[in-house]
Amino acid sequence: MIVVIQCKDQVGLVAGITGVLAKEQLNIVSLREHVDKIENRFFIRVHLEQDTDPQQLEMKLKQVLPAAAMITVNPMPEKKIVVMVTKEYHCLGDILIRNYFKTLGAQVQCVIGNHDTLQNICQRFDIPFYLVSHEQKDKEAFEAQARQMIDKHAPDYIVLAKFMRILSPGFVAHYTGRIINIHHSFLPAFVGASPYRQAFERGVKLIGATAHFVTNELDEGPIIAQQIIPVTHSHTAADMMKAGKEIETAVLAKALQIVFEDRVLVYKNKTVVFE
């Protein structure tokens, strides 16, 4: 069982939390905590050996925590996810393989694509694929159909595995803090479309990828994980794109792992990541 808490910092929080756990005879396997002194904000993740009633434990923890404390007690670590795609296969393929061998830390409920390009690979892994075309319909109609499919499966998270469409503020608000995107640059550099072309034209010596939570600001949501590799003047934009696909796959896999393990806490537009 995992317990994650964030709240206003004050003296005695760790003692209060561990005291509650001790009274409940819950053994602590690991405990990580962090204090943001500028924001006066306290974050903690506790891994417990046993399971218990989550609602009862949350109620008892609230008694020793400041008002408005955010508490998540998660007796079922394996999450449910819906994956959204367009045409690129590399991130989806990695997710499907990990899902098949039960190393993803989540269960893929379905894949939604705005093209049918990746339908075949989903069928090979016995994962439902829904084609929700954006053609000949406005954004509102497209997103309403996508939401219907998503809500049918009640996922914990939505993963944009190279889903190449900008989502509306209304769609994002409906799934606040639950949409994870992989962007093909080392943010905050080169936001938006064609970042490898932008990087090539700028003559950069490092390229990277960033996994982040989606907000209404394009590619500016809280960052979960990043990675970079060196490039030289001899790399073309196509070379950068080819190398970047490997980074994108690795960064998204890392981000999903730590999110599914409840190691990421979000406050404002930043994250606390307990490795």
VOPAGU-2260 file (C-alpha; in pm, 1 decimal, decimal comma):
REM VOPAGU-2260
SITE   aa  ch    i         X         Y         Z
SITE  MET   A    0       0,0       0,0       0,0
SITE  ILE   A    1     120,5     349,8     -86,4
SITE  VAL   A    2      32,1     669,5     100,7
SITE  VAL   A    3     119,7    1006,8     -51,6
SITE  ILE   A    4      55,1    1337,3     122,2
SITE  GLN   A    5     117,8    1701,8      50,5
SITE  CYS   A    6      22,7    1988,7     277,4
SITE  LYS   A    7     142,9    2307,5     443,3
SITE  ASP   A    8     465,8    2243,6     629,5
SITE  GLN   A    9     472,2    2253,4    1008,4
SITE  VAL   A   10     670,1    2101,1    1294,0
SITE  GLY   A   11     593,9    1738,8    1380,7
SITE  LEU   A   12     436,5    1619,5    1056,7
SITE  VAL   A   13     655,1    1310,3    1015,0
SITE  ALA   A   14     607,0    1217,5    1379,8
SITE  GLY   A   15     231,5    1260,1    1350,1
SITE  ILE   A   16     204,8    1051,1    1034,9
SITE  THR   A   17     427,0     769,2    1157,5
SITE  GLY   A   18     244,4     773,1    1489,2
SITE  VAL   A   19     -87,3     705,6    1315,6
SITE  LEU   A   20      69,4     425,0    1113,4
SITE  ALA   A   21     221,2     270,4    1425,3
SITE  LYS   A   22    -114,1     273,9    1608,3
SITE  GLU   A   23    -265,2      94,9    1308,5
SITE  GLN   A   24      20,3    -157,6    1327,1
SITE  LEU   A   25     126,2     -79,8     971,8
SITE  ASN   A   26     491,0    -150,1     897,6
SITE  ILE   A   27     678,6     111,5     695,2
SITE  VAL   A   28     887,5     -35,5     412,1
SITE  SER   A   29    1018,6     300,9     292,6
SITE  LEU   A   30     954,3     668,9     363,2
SITE  ARG   A   31    1064,6     965,3     152,7
SITE  GLU   A   32     983,9    1326,3     232,9
SITE  HIS   A   33    1064,2    1670,1      97,6
SITE  VAL   A   34    1002,4    2026,5     212,0
SITE  ASP   A   35     980,5    2313,7     -35,3
SITE  LYS   A   36    1098,3    2596,2     187,6
SITE  ILE   A   37    1000,2    2868,8     -57,3
SITE  GLU   A   38     640,5    2746,4     -82,9
SITE  ASN   A   39     635,2    2616,6     277,8
SITE  ARG   A   40     504,1    2290,2     136,0
SITE  PHE   A   41     553,7    1937,1     273,6
SITE  PHE   A   42     553,7    1621,5      58,9
SITE  ILE   A   43     580,6    1259,2     170,5
SITE  ARG   A   44     548,9     911,3      19,0
SITE  VAL   A   45     518,0     609,5     246,2
SITE  HIS   A   46     528,1     247,9     130,2
SITE  LEU   A   47     349,7      17,3     375,1
SITE  GLU   A   48     390,8    -356,0     400,8
SITE  GLN   A   49      24,6    -429,0     475,6
SITE  ASP   A   50    -306,2    -315,5     331,9
SITE  THR   A   51    -579,8    -157,2     540,4
SITE  ASP   A   52    -907,2      25,0     489,2
SITE  PRO   A   53    -801,9     334,1     286,1
SITE  GLN   A   54   -1090,3     555,9     394,0
SITE  GLN   A   55   -1036,4     485,2     762,8
SITE  LEU   A   56    -663,4     549,1     733,0
SITE  GLU   A   57    -719,9     874,4     544,5
SITE  MET   A   58    -962,2     993,5     812,9
SITE  LYS   A   59    -710,7     921,9    1090,3
SITE  LEU   A   60    -427,6    1091,8     903,5
SITE  LYS   A   61    -638,9    1404,8     854,3
SITE  GLN   A   62    -659,0    1440,7    1232,1
SITE  VAL   A   63    -282,1    1500,9    1256,2
SITE  LEU   A   64    -237,5    1705,3     938,8
SITE  PRO   A   65    -303,6    2071,8     854,3
SITE  ALA   A   66    -634,9    2168,1     699,5
SITE  ALA   A   67    -662,4    2110,2     323,8
SITE  ALA   A   68    -397,6    1838,6     329,1
SITE  MET   A   69    -404,9    1625,0      14,6
SITE  ILE   A   70    -396,4    1255,8     102,8
SITE  THR   A   71    -398,6     960,5    -134,0
SITE  VAL   A   72    -415,6     609,3       5,5
SITE  ASN   A   73    -373,5     360,2    -274,4
SITE  PRO   A   74    -425,9      -6,6    -185,6
SITE  MET   A   75    -419,9    -105,9    -555,6
SITE  PRO   A   76     -93,4      16,5    -711,3
SITE  GLU   A   77    -175,0    -108,4   -1062,0
SITE  LYS   A   78    -341,7     169,7   -1256,3
SITE  LYS   A   79    -573,8     165,4   -1556,7
SITE  ILE   A   80    -476,8     369,8   -1861,6
SITE  VAL   A   81    -612,0     470,3   -2199,5
SITE  VAL   A   82    -354,7     544,8   -2469,9
SITE  MET   A   83    -414,7     800,0   -2745,6
SITE  VAL   A   84    -211,6     782,1   -3068,3
SITE  THR   A   85    -186,2     915,4   -3421,3
SITE  LYS   A   86      53,8     732,9   -3656,1
SITE  GLU   A   87     392,5     689,2   -3485,4
SITE  TYR   A   88     437,5     343,6   -3335,9
SITE  HIS   A   89     750,6     354,6   -3120,7
SITE  CYS   A   90     602,2     472,4   -2790,7
SITE  LEU   A   91     284,4     268,1   -2828,4
SITE  GLY   A   92     481,2     -44,1   -2918,4
SITE  ASP   A   93     689,6     -14,3   -2601,8
SITE  ILE   A   94     376,9      34,9   -2389,1
SITE  LEU   A   95     203,7    -267,7   -2541,8
SITE  ILE   A   96     506,2    -492,4   -2489,3
SITE  ARG   A   97     540,7    -386,3   -2126,9
SITE  ASN   A   98     168,1    -432,0   -2077,5
SITE  TYR   A   99     183,2    -783,7   -2229,4
SITE  PHE   A  100     466,8    -891,3   -2000,3
SITE  LYS   A  101     306,5    -717,5   -1698,8
SITE  THR   A  102     599,8    -482,5   -1638,7
SITE  LEU   A  103     413,3    -159,5   -1718,5
SITE  GLY   A  104     268,2    -112,1   -1370,5
SITE  ALA   A  105     -69,7     -46,8   -1528,3
SITE  GLN   A  106    -328,4    -214,7   -1747,4
SITE  VAL   A  107    -397,4     -74,0   -2093,5
SITE  GLN   A  108    -775,3     -59,4   -2126,7
SITE  CYS   A  109    -783,0      54,0   -2488,1
SITE  VAL   A  110    -606,8     260,1   -2752,2
SITE  ILE   A  111    -777,4     551,8   -2926,0
SITE  GLY   A  112    -637,8     672,0   -3256,7
SITE  ASN   A  113    -737,5     952,1   -3488,1
SITE  HIS   A  114    -598,1     737,8   -3774,0
SITE  ASP   A  115    -623,8     359,5   -3813,1
SITE  THR   A  116    -247,8     319,9   -3877,7
SITE  LEU   A  117    -179,8     149,9   -3543,0
SITE  GLN   A  118    -492,1     -64,1   -3524,4
SITE  ASN   A  119    -311,1    -376,8   -3639,9
SITE  ILE   A  120     -45,3    -370,2   -3368,3
SITE  CYS   A  121    -315,3    -331,3   -3102,9
SITE  GLN   A  122    -499,0    -631,7   -3242,3
SITE  ARG   A  123    -179,8    -836,8   -3220,4
SITE  PHE   A  124    -173,0    -766,9   -2846,6
SITE  ASP   A  125    -550,1    -815,2   -2801,9
SITE  ILE   A  126    -597,1    -453,0   -2695,6
SITE  PRO   A  127    -919,5    -278,9   -2809,7
SITE  PHE   A  128    -856,2      -6,3   -3067,1
SITE  TYR   A  129   -1109,1     268,3   -3132,6
SITE  LEU   A  130   -1081,3     488,1   -3438,9
SITE  VAL   A  131   -1201,2     839,0   -3357,3
SITE  SER   A  132   -1132,7    1033,8   -3673,6
SITE  HIS   A  133   -1089,5    1409,5   -3657,8
SITE  GLU   A  134   -1173,4    1449,1   -4025,2
SITE  GLN   A  135   -1490,3    1628,5   -4131,7
SITE  LYS   A  136   -1578,4    1722,9   -3773,7
SITE  ASP   A  137   -1491,6    2010,8   -3544,9
SITE  LYS   A  138   -1274,9    1978,3   -3233,5
SITE  GLU   A  139   -1577,6    1972,4   -3003,1
SITE  ALA   A  140   -1736,8    1676,9   -3183,6
SITE  PHE   A  141   -1405,2    1490,6   -3204,5
SITE  GLU   A  142   -1331,3    1533,6   -2835,3
SITE  ALA   A  143   -1685,3    1444,6   -2731,3
SITE  GLN   A  144   -1650,2    1111,7   -2909,4
SITE  ALA   A  145   -1306,8    1052,3   -2758,4
SITE  ARG   A  146   -1433,6    1135,4   -2409,9
SITE  GLN   A  147   -1716,9     888,1   -2450,5
SITE  MET   A  148   -1467,7     611,5   -2525,6
SITE  ILE   A  149   -1233,6     716,3   -2245,7
SITE  ASP   A  150   -1499,2     746,4   -1976,9
SITE  LYS   A  151   -1635,9     405,0   -2069,8
SITE  HIS   A  152   -1309,2     257,0   -1941,2
SITE  ALA   A  153   -1271,4     489,9   -1637,3
SITE  PRO   A  154    -890,8     515,9   -1655,9
SITE  ASP   A  155    -665,6     658,4   -1389,0
SITE  TYR   A  156    -449,1     819,8   -1657,3
SITE  ILE   A  157    -459,1     905,8   -2027,5
SITE  VAL   A  158    -126,6     864,1   -2207,8
SITE  LEU   A  159     -62,5    1066,8   -2522,8
SITE  ALA   A  160     183,7     834,8   -2699,2
SITE  LYS   A  161     265,5    1065,3   -2990,9
SITE  PHE   A  162     -90,8    1190,1   -3021,9
SITE  MET   A  163     -40,7    1480,0   -3258,3
SITE  ARG   A  164    -340,3    1699,8   -3186,7
SITE  ILE   A  165    -382,2    1987,9   -2943,3
SITE  LEU   A  166    -654,3    1921,9   -2687,7
SITE  SER   A  167    -902,6    2190,6   -2586,4
SITE  PRO   A  168    -906,0    2349,7   -2238,5
SITE  GLY   A  169   -1239,7    2180,4   -2171,7
SITE  PHE   A  170   -1100,4    1835,3   -2248,5
SITE  VAL   A  171    -790,1    1895,1   -2036,0
SITE  ALA   A  172   -1000,5    2026,2   -1746,0
SITE  HIS   A  173   -1215,9    1712,0   -1754,5
SITE  TYR   A  174    -902,0    1504,8   -1681,7
SITE  THR   A  175    -698,9    1751,0   -1474,6
SITE  GLY   A  176    -368,1    1601,4   -1362,4
SITE  ARG   A  177    -436,9    1275,6   -1543,9
SITE  ILE   A  178    -307,4    1334,7   -1897,8
SITE  ILE   A  179      57,5    1248,5   -1965,0
SITE  ASN   A  180     230,5    1359,2   -2284,9
SITE  ILE   A  181     567,4    1285,4   -2443,2
SITE  HIS   A  182     718,1    1584,0   -2623,1
SITE  HIS   A  183    1009,1    1546,5   -2860,8
SITE  SER   A  184    1237,3    1813,5   -2719,7
SITE  PHE   A  185    1411,5    1906,7   -2397,0
SITE  LEU   A  186    1149,9    2151,2   -2271,8
SITE  PRO   A  187    1118,9    2444,6   -2232,2
SITE  ALA   A  188    1315,1    2462,2   -2560,2
SITE  PHE   A  189    1135,0    2411,1   -2890,9
SITE  VAL   A  190     771,8    2381,5   -2789,7
SITE  GLY   A  191     499,9    2300,6   -3038,4
SITE  ALA   A  192     543,1    2138,4   -3379,0
SITE  SER   A  193     863,9    2026,9   -3558,2
SITE  PRO   A  194    1107,4    2059,4   -3265,3
SITE  TYR   A  195    1377,3    1854,5   -3442,6
SITE  ARG   A  196    1363,3    2090,8   -3737,9
SITE  GLN   A  197    1381,6    2382,0   -3494,8
SITE  ALA   A  198    1677,6    2221,0   -3317,7
SITE  PHE   A  199    1856,6    2156,0   -3647,6
SITE  GLU   A  200    1809,7    2512,1   -3764,8
SITE  ARG   A  201    1937,0    2644,5   -3430,1
SITE  GLY   A  202    2245,5    2421,9   -3446,9
SITE  VAL   A  203    2198,3    2270,0   -3102,3
SITE  LYS   A  204    2448,7    2022,2   -2961,4
SITE  LEU   A  205    2200,3    1839,5   -2739,1
SITE  ILE   A  206    1854,5    1703,8   -2818,1
SITE  GLY   A  207    1611,3    1542,1   -2580,3
SITE  ALA   A  208    1259,9    1445,0   -2483,8
SITE  THR   A  209    1027,2    1547,7   -2203,0
SITE  ALA   A  210     733,9    1370,4   -2042,7
SITE  HIS   A  211     493,0    1606,3   -1869,9
SITE  PHE   A  212     139,9    1646,1   -1745,2
SITE  VAL   A  213     -84,1    1827,4   -1988,9
SITE  THR   A  214    -222,4    2171,0   -1903,6
SITE  ASN   A  215    -388,4    2442,2   -2108,9
SITE  GLU   A  216     -47,9    2594,1   -2187,6
SITE  LEU   A  217     101,9    2404,3   -2481,1
SITE  ASP   A  218     394,4    2185,0   -2369,5
SITE  GLU   A  219     432,2    2379,7   -2043,9
SITE  GLY   A  220     276,3    2140,4   -1792,8
SITE  PRO   A  221     459,3    2000,4   -1487,8
SITE  ILE   A  222     763,2    1800,9   -1601,7
SITE  ILE   A  223     787,5    1436,5   -1494,7
SITE  ALA   A  224    1103,2    1309,6   -1667,3
SITE  GLN   A  225    1361,7    1427,3   -1922,7
SITE  GLN   A  226    1663,0    1291,2   -2106,7
SITE  ILE   A  227    1919,1    1427,3   -2353,8
SITE  ILE   A  228    2180,6    1295,7   -2597,0
SITE  PRO   A  229    2459,0    1481,7   -2781,4
SITE  VAL   A  230    2443,6    1562,2   -3152,3
SITE  THR   A  231    2692,5    1727,5   -3385,5
SITE  HIS   A  232    2693,4    1947,9   -3693,1
SITE  SER   A  233    2689,8    1631,2   -3905,1
SITE  HIS   A  234    2340,1    1532,6   -3787,3
SITE  THR   A  235    2059,5    1619,9   -4022,9
SITE  ALA   A  236    1708,7    1693,5   -3897,7
SITE  ALA   A  237    1616,1    1338,1   -4005,4
SITE  ASP   A  238    1909,7    1197,1   -3804,4
SITE  MET   A  239    1793,0    1389,9   -3500,7
SITE  MET   A  240    1439,7    1262,6   -3542,1
SITE  LYS   A  241    1558,2     901,3   -3564,9
SITE  ALA   A  242    1774,6     933,1   -3253,5
SITE  GLY   A  243    1499,7    1122,2   -3076,5
SITE  LYS   A  244    1251,4     837,3   -3110,1
SITE  GLU   A  245    1467,8     621,0   -2883,8
SITE  ILE   A  246    1483,2     897,3   -2624,1
SITE  GLU   A  247    1108,0     955,5   -2643,8
SITE  THR   A  248    1040,3     586,3   -2579,5
SITE  ALA   A  249    1279,8     573,3   -2284,0
SITE  VAL   A  250    1158,8     896,4   -2124,5
SITE  LEU   A  251     791,9     804,7   -2153,5
SITE  ALA   A  252     859,4     459,9   -2007,1
SITE  LYS   A  253    1043,3     617,0   -1711,9
SITE  ALA   A  254     771,6     874,7   -1655,0
SITE  LEU   A  255     495,0     614,9   -1659,4
SITE  GLN   A  256     684,8     394,5   -1417,3
SITE  ILE   A  257     727,1     662,2   -1153,0
SITE  VAL   A  258     374,2     798,0   -1197,8
SITE  PHE   A  259     219,5     452,1   -1167,3
SITE  GLU   A  260     426,0     391,1    -853,4
SITE  ASP   A  261     286,5     712,6    -701,1
SITE  ARG   A  262     630,9     870,9    -689,1
SITE  VAL   A  263     525,8    1199,6    -851,5
SITE  LEU   A  264     351,5    1476,9    -659,7
SITE  VAL   A  265     238,8    1792,8    -837,9
SITE  TYR   A  266     219,3    2138,4    -687,3
SITE  LYS   A  267     145,0    2439,7    -904,7
SITE  ASN   A  268     351,9    2384,2   -1221,0
SITE  LYS   A  269     626,1    2175,2   -1065,3
SITE  THR   A  270     669,1    1815,6    -958,2
SITE  VAL   A  271     835,2    1643,1    -666,1
SITE  VAL   A  272     969,4    1306,7    -784,4
SITE  PHE   A  273    1067,3    1047,0    -527,2
SITE  GLU   A  274    1309,6     813,4    -705,5
